[in-house]
Amino acid sequence: MQTEKTYAVFWGCQIPARIINIEAATRRVLAHFKINLREIDGASCCPEPVVCALLDREVWVGLAARNIALAENLGLDMMTVCNGCYETLFEANHLLKEDENLRNHVNDVIIPLGKKFTGKIEVKHVVEILHNDIGVKMIKDSVSKPLTNLNVALHPGCHLFRSKTPYDAARKPEMFEAIVRATGANIVPYNLERMCCGYPNRMASEEISLKEMLATKLERVIEVNADCIVLTCPACDLQFEYGQIELKRKYNLDYKVPVIHVLELIALSLGINSKEFGLEFHKIPVSKILEKLR
């Protein structure tokens, strides 16, 4: 019997503001498996791990330390649903635990704000919680509506790979794949799983981000006849969905590849009605997917 657990949940910026269906699916799936979530009052942006870290690393780690300290005050490990938030918070947590000088310097900044980093908690991605706390067998045994008619292409996202060791980093995509297989969905290889979706590159060149990166992945997904892309990251979700709209408007490239977050996929396999978590909010219609699952 699975032991009930509680995490301090860090939603990040994009999920509550723009992709509430991911939050709704996460809440329903984790509640089904007795994973409780405590909100982190007063949390800020993680902050974003690419540009923010490059512009001012001290501010980047300081803001992350403040967010981690809020979870420490709850006495709970932190769970993230966003790959970017995971990279920032995991890296900052690791750096501050290992570097006493950095830790002291950051605490000098955040203690006047009523916060202190102590290094007492761990930062985990929801994929780790699904795989390690709930377990692939538990997910598989709980499936009431196997997704055997669904052919999916996986996109783990770049920032999921943060771990203490190279071995643990390499296991993250394997965890993701095992979770998806537990739903009954068929994974279709397309050889570009590890390629970046292009979201961070928007800061430098929107055209390269869309035409050379996103479009390349979408074309391969279509070539292998996948019904949809399954991913783990809200930023990637925005790139795949809004990016397809932009590709159509700006370059007359029309793909219409549906995109589903892994928590939504699990929710469907558990028999949770798609209207309960807002699957219809996706910008790329998912009606063809729902038809295949009837």
N, C-alpha and C positions, 0 to 999 in steps of 0.2 A: 504494500500500500504506500502510495506516495505521501511524503511528509509535506505539510503545508508550509510555505515559505513566503516571506515578505521582502520586497525590494523598494528602495527609494527610486521612483521613476523619473528620468530626465527625458522629456519629450522633445526638447530643442525648439527651434523657431518655426520650421516649415510645417510640421505635422499639425499642431493646433490651429495654425493660421490658414493653411492652404490644403491640407490633405487629411481632413478629419476622419475619413473612412479608414485610414490606417490606425488611428488611435482607437476608433470604435472596434475594429477587428481585434486589435491587440488586447483590449480590455476583456472582450468576450472570450477569446481563446484562453488567455491566462487564468481567468476566473474559472473556466471549465476544468482546468488542471490544478486548481487550488493555489495559484500563485497570486498573492495579494500585492497591491501597489499602494505606496504612500506618496502623495504629492510632495514636491520640494517647493515650499513657499519661498518666493523671492528670487528664484533662479533667473539668471540672465542668459544671453547667447553663450554658447559653450566656451570660447568663440570659434568661428570657422577655422579649420586647420591648415588651409593652404595660404591664402592671401594674408590673413591676419597674422599668422605665424611668421611670414616673411617680412611684413611691414614693421612689426614690433613684437619680438619674441617675449620680451619681459611682460608686456601688457597681456599677451596671449596666455602665458602660463599663470599670471596673476588672476585673471578673470576665471580661468579654469579652476584654480585653487580655491577661490571663493565658492564656486558651485559645488566642488567636492566637499568643502567644509560644511555646507548646508546639509548634505547627506550624512556626513559624520555626526552632526548634531542629532540626527534621527537615530543613530546607532545602526544604520542599515547599509548593506552594499548597494551600489548604484547600478541601475539598469538603464541602458540607452536603446532606443529603437532606430536611431539614425547612425549610419556609418561614420559620417563626419564628426558628429558629437562623440562617438566612441573613440575615434583616433585622438581627438584633442584631450578628452578627459582621461583616457587610458595612458597616453604619453605623459601628460602632466602629472598624473598620480605616480607613475613610475619614476619620472625625473626627480620629483620632490622627495620621494622616499629615499632615493639613492644619493642625492646631493644635499648635504647638510647646509652648505653655504647658500645655495639657492633657496632651500626651504626657509632658512632664517630671514633671508632678504625678502621673500614673498610675504612671510608672516609679519614683517615690519610694516608692510603696506596694508595688509588686510585686517590685522588686529585692531587698528583704530576704527575699522568698520564693524567691529564686533564679531569677527570671524577668525578662526585659526585652523591651519592645516596641520593635522596630527598624523596622517598616514595610517589610519586604523581600518580603512575599508578598501574593498576592491571595486573596480569598474568592469561591468560585464555587458556584452551585447546580447540582445534578446535571442539571437541564434544560439549562443552558448547556453542560455537558460533552457531553451527548448530542447537542446541536445543533451545537456548534462544533468539538469535538474528534473525535467519531465521525462526525457528519454525517448528515443525513437520507437521502442517497443510500445510504450504507453500511448504515444500518438497513434501508431498503427492500430493498436487494439481498440482505440476510441473512435476510429473512423466508422461512420454509419453510412456514408455516401462516397464510396471509393471513386476517385477521379480517373478511372481507367480509360475513358474516352478522350482524355485531354493530353495533347502533346505539347510539352513546354520547353522553352529555351531558357537557360539559367544565366543570370547576370549577378554575380556576388558583389560587385563593386570593389573599388580599389582599397578603401579605408577599412574594410572588414579584417584585413590581414594583420592588424596590430596585435602583437603578443610578446610575452617575455622571452620566448625562444623561437628560433626559426621553425622548429618542429611544430610548436603550437600554432604558429601562423599558417603553416601549410595545411593544418587540419581544419581550419575554418571553412574553406569551400567544401571539404568533405562532409562536415557537419551539415551545411546547407543542403547539399545534395541528398544526404540520407533523410533529412526531414521532408524534403519534397517527395522522395520515393515513398515515404510512409503514408502519404495521402493517396497513393495509387496512381498518381500522374506519371506519364511516360516522359523521361528526359531525352530530349533530342540534341545530340552534340552538334555544334556548328563551328568549332575551332577558334572562336573569338571571345570565349567566355571571359578571359582575363583582360581583354582590351577595355580601356577606359571609355565610358559613355560620352565623354567630352564636356561634362558639366563645368569642371574647373577652368577649362580652356576658354570658356565664354569671356572671361576677364581679359584675355589677350586677343582672341579672334573668334568672333561669333561664327563666321563663315567656315573656318577650319573645324570648330566645335560641331557644327551641324552637318556640313557636306562631307568632310573627310573622316569624321569619327562616328557620329551617330548614324548617318546614312549607311556607312560601311557595315555596321553591326546589323542594322535593320534589313539590309539586302541579304545578308547571310541567313538571318533568321527566316526570312521568307523562302529562300532557296531550299531550306531543309524542311519546309512545310510545318513549322511550329504554329500552334494555335495562339500562343501568347508568350510574352516574356515574364518570367517570375524573378523578382529582385528582392533585396533586403534593405534598400536605402531610399529615403524620401527625396533626397537631392537627385538621385538617379531617376526616380519616378518622374520628377518634374522635367528632367531632360528628355526622357523618352516620350512623355506625353505632350508637353508644350512644344518640345523640339519637333515632333512630327507635324504639329499645326504650323509651326514656322517654316518647316521644309516645304510644305504645300503652298503656303502664301508667298514665300519669297523666291523659291526655286522650282516650283511646280513639280515637286517630288511627293508623290502620294503613296503612303505605305499602309496606314490603318492597322498597325500591329497592336493589339490590346496589351496592356501592362497590368500585372497583378502583384501585389506585395505578398511575401510568403505567409504572413499572418492571415491575409484574406484567403489564400489558398487553403490553409489549414481550416479556417472557419467554414468554408464550403464543404470540405471533406467531413467535418463534424456534423453536417446537416443544419448548420445555422443559416437561416434565411438571409439571402444577400441584402434584403432591404433593412435588416437589423444593423448592418454596419455600413450601409451606403455605397455599395459597389457601383451603383449607377452614377456616382459623382465623378467617376473617371472621365477624363476629357476624350480619350479614345474609346468608343463604345465597346461594351463587353457582351452585348446581346448574343453574339454568335457562340461565345463560350458558354453562356447559360443554356442555350439551346442544346449544346452537346452534352450537357450534364443532366438533362431532363430524363 
